[in-house]
Amino acid sequence: MCHLYASTAPARYENTTRSVRLQGCVTSVRLENEFWEILDALAASQNLSTARFISQLYSEVVEEKGEVSNLASLLRVACAVHLQQTADLVPDLVAMPRSACL
């Protein structure tokens, strides 16, 4: 097993539940702390609170797709897309040598 991943601090994958207002209704979202940190950073980069960022993302997806069947999954995928876009911008900085997982 890759030590880099196996040695991850448990606090990073513990779950936290937060409340957000989506189109006037309050709902709860439970995500791993790592995803909340990414969402917090994404929101801050757009001068929004995390709750407002999630609300806007939700509204945009509903407008484009008609519904959001799983909000937590949408948020995790949004984080993954963000990380992939960031990696594409700086590929040399995120490339991990194969020996790191041996």
Salt bridges, closest charged atoms under 4 A:
GLU32 OE1 - ARG76 NE 3.06
GLU34 OE1 - ARG12 NE 2.65
ASP40 OD1 - ARG18 NH1 2.94
GLU64 OE2 - LYS65 NZ 3.59
